[in-house]
């Protein structure tokens, strides 16, 4: 393998308005800030993994998930996010429930947007 075993991943999420996006990641999602510079704010995702919120002058948000989290209880997390004003996305034909959770076999998924419009995802594995 080209990458050293155990190399933690680093995700990049782009924003044109750091002041608007920063409270979402820090306060609503509860991510711990690890570093900040003029280019990006780095959040600790645990296990050495990080998320970098990168400032750009122009950015077209992705309609597909740019980062996701595996959670033990997706209904609980979706409910907690909804209480903080985060709306789960509903997609036609996905068979989602009232919380926006889609079930495939034993696995469950849900999607939501950050203030920039980037799609983020929750997964509960079966």
N, C-alpha and C positions, 0 to 999 in steps of 0.2 A: 504494500500500500504506500502511496506517495505521502500521505499525511501521517504524522506520528500518532500512534494509538492513543486514544483518550483526549485528542485535541478538542477542546470545547468549541461549539459553534458561536459565531457572531452574526447577528441579524442586523440589517440596515433598513430603517424606515425613514422616508423623506418627508420634509415639511417646508413650506414657504413661510410659515409663521410660527417660530419657536415659542413665542410668548403664549400663543393659543394652544399649542400641542403639549407643552411641558406639563401643565397641571393635569392633563388627561392621563399621561403615563405615570406621573409621580403620585398624584392624589387619588384619582379614580381607580387606576389599575393597581396602585400601591407598590410600584417598582422603586427600588432603592437606587438613588443616584450615586454613581461610582466616580465619574469624572465629567468635567465640562470644559470646553474650549470654544473658540469662535466657530469652529467647524461642526461640532456635534456635542450632544450630551450622551454619555454612556450610562446605561442602567445595568445593574446586576440581575441576571435571571436565575442565579443559583448554579451550582456545579461548575462554575467557571464560565458559563455561557453569558453572553452580553447582548444587549440591544443598543444600537447607536441610532439616536434621533438626529438625523443629518439635515442641516439647513441648506436649502437651495433657493435661488432666485425664482426659478420656474420648476414646476413639478406637476405631472399628470398622475393622479392617484390610480393605483391598480384596482380593478374590480375583482381580482382574484386575491386570495390571502397572501399577505407578505410575511406574516409571522403568526404562529399559533402556539397554544399552550395545551398540554395534556393535563387534564384535571380529574380528580377522583370522583367528583359529584357535579356533573354539568348543570343539573337543575338548580342546585344551590348557588353556583357561580353566576349563572344567568339571572337568577332572582336578585342576587346582591348587586350585580351590575345595573339591572333595571331600576333598583332602588336609588342608584346614583345617577339616573337619567340616561343610561346607555340603552339604546333600542337594538334588539337583535334584528338582523335582516331576514326578510321572508322572500323566498324564491319560488316562483311558480313551478309546480311539478315535483317539489322536493318532499312533500308530505310532512311538513313541519307541524309541530304542535303549537299551542298558544304562546309558548315562550320562544318559539323560533327554533326549537331543537328538532333535528332530523335524525331518525333512527335507521341504521342499516345493520341488520343482524343484532349483535350485542353492542355494537359501537354507536356512539351518538356524537353529533356535530352541531355547532351553532356558529354564526358569523355576526360580526358587528363592525362598525366603522369608527375610526379615530376622527378628530376634528378636521383633518386634512382630506378625509374621504378614503383613506387607505383601508382595505379590508383586513380584518384580524379574525382569528378563528380559535374556537375552543373545541377540544376533542376529549371524549371519554371512551377509552378503549374497552372492548368487551372482555 
